[in-house]
Amino acid sequence: MNYMTPAELSEKLNANNDLVLLDIRESYELEICQIGGLHIPMGDISTRVNEINSDFEVAVLCRSGKRAEAVANFLEADAGMKKVAIVAGGILAWIDTIDSSLEAY
């Protein structure tokens, strides 16, 4: 499994690299804070996996990184995606290191 730090994610987003930021948190979590990307809640991944462009690197984001590990494993093992990374520490780490103006929850 590959991991990406919030700083690495920020660099890639700013550089407009071929990257899909996949936010797997629930809708109510996005109402608290979000940084963009494709929103597919974790429970919907298996039925909506076709919405993810597998030609690009996929960075999976959740609250702390735990759910992202499960989804990344599914994307690699079951969906056959080759370029998947977990955003280490999730949105909480993003808030701590990149944008403290967002509300932590």
Backbone torsions as a table, in degrees:
resi	resn	phi	psi	omega
1	MET	NA	138.4	179.7
2	ASN	-100.7	145.9	177.4
3	TYR	-121.7	150.3	178.5
4	MET	-130.8	129.8	177.9
5	THR	-75.0	159.6	174.4
6	PRO	-56.3	-37.0	178.6
7	ALA	-63.4	-42.3	177.5
8	GLU	-64.1	-41.9	177.9
9	LEU	-61.4	-45.2	179.8
10	SER	-59.0	-44.7	178.3
11	GLU	-59.8	-45.4	-178.4
12	LYS	-67.2	-39.4	177.9
13	LEU	-65.4	-41.8	179.7
14	ASN	-68.4	-29.7	-179.6
15	ALA	-86.0	-2.1	-177.4
16	ASN	55.0	38.3	175.5
17	ASN	-63.2	164.7	176.7
18	ASP	-73.0	87.6	-173.0
19	LEU	-140.5	136.2	170.8
20	VAL	-107.4	118.0	172.2
21	LEU	-87.9	112.9	-177.3
22	LEU	-104.4	106.2	179.7
23	ASP	-92.8	114.9	-174.2
24	ILE	-102.4	9.3	179.7
25	ARG	-72.0	165.3	178.8
26	GLU	-74.3	160.0	-177.9
27	SER	-57.6	-39.6	-179.4
28	TYR	-64.6	-28.4	178.0
29	GLU	-71.6	-36.9	177.8
30	LEU	-66.4	-29.4	177.4
31	GLU	-65.9	-26.3	178.8
32	ILE	-77.5	-49.6	178.3
33	CYS	-162.9	150.2	177.3
34	GLN	-158.5	159.0	178.7
35	ILE	-124.2	14.8	177.9
36	GLY	97.3	-164.4	179.4
37	GLY	94.9	-174.5	179.1
38	LEU	-87.9	124.0	-179.1
39	HIS	-101.1	115.0	170.7
40	ILE	-135.3	110.0	179.5
41	PRO	-57.1	148.6	-176.5
42	MET	-49.8	-43.2	-178.0
43	GLY	-66.1	-15.4	-178.6
44	ASP	-102.4	-3.5	-173.8
45	ILE	-55.9	-46.7	-174.0
46	SER	-64.5	-30.0	-179.5
47	THR	-92.4	-12.7	-177.3
48	ARG	-120.4	12.3	-176.4
49	VAL	-57.3	-27.7	-179.8
50	ASN	-66.7	-12.9	178.2
51	GLU	-80.4	-10.7	-176.8
52	ILE	-93.2	123.1	179.6
53	ASN	-75.9	102.7	-176.1
54	SER	-77.1	-2.7	174.1
55	ASP	-73.0	-22.3	-178.8
56	PHE	-100.3	163.0	170.8
57	GLU	-69.1	139.4	-179.3
58	VAL	-112.5	120.8	176.5
59	ALA	-105.0	116.9	-175.1
60	VAL	-94.8	125.2	-175.6
61	LEU	-121.1	131.6	171.1
62	CYS	-133.4	-157.0	-177.7
63	ARG	-73.5	-50.9	-174.6
64	SER	-125.8	-9.9	179.4
65	GLY	114.0	-15.4	-176.9
66	LYS	-68.9	-50.7	179.1
67	ARG	-63.8	-35.6	-179.7
68	ALA	-60.9	-35.5	177.9
69	GLU	-61.5	-44.2	179.6
70	ALA	-64.4	-43.4	-179.0
71	VAL	-68.3	-41.9	177.9
72	ALA	-60.4	-40.9	177.4
73	ASN	-61.1	-44.1	177.7
74	PHE	-61.8	-46.8	-177.7
75	LEU	-60.8	-38.6	179.3
76	GLU	-76.1	-50.6	-172.2
77	ALA	-77.7	-43.5	-173.8
78	ASP	-98.3	-33.9	-177.7
79	ALA	-97.2	-6.7	175.5
80	GLY	72.0	20.0	179.9
81	MET	-78.1	140.1	-173.9
82	LYS	-99.7	-28.1	-173.4
83	LYS	-115.0	80.1	-177.9
84	VAL	-124.1	134.6	177.0
85	ALA	-134.7	148.2	176.4
86	ILE	-96.4	131.7	174.4
87	VAL	-75.6	108.1	-175.2
88	ALA	-61.1	124.9	178.7
89	GLY	82.7	-5.0	175.7
90	GLY	60.8	-157.4	-177.6
91	ILE	-63.8	-28.7	178.7
92	LEU	-63.9	-41.3	177.2
93	ALA	-68.4	-36.4	176.6
94	TRP	-59.5	-45.9	179.9
95	ILE	-62.6	-43.1	-178.9
96	ASP	-65.4	-35.9	-171.3
97	THR	-111.1	-22.4	-173.7
98	ILE	-116.1	-50.1	-172.5
99	ASP	-140.9	89.8	-178.1
100	SER	-75.2	-3.2	177.2
101	SER	-75.9	-16.6	178.1
102	LEU	-77.0	150.6	-179.2
103	GLU	-82.6	124.5	174.5
104	ALA	-83.1	148.6	-179.6
105	TYR	-141.8	NA	NA
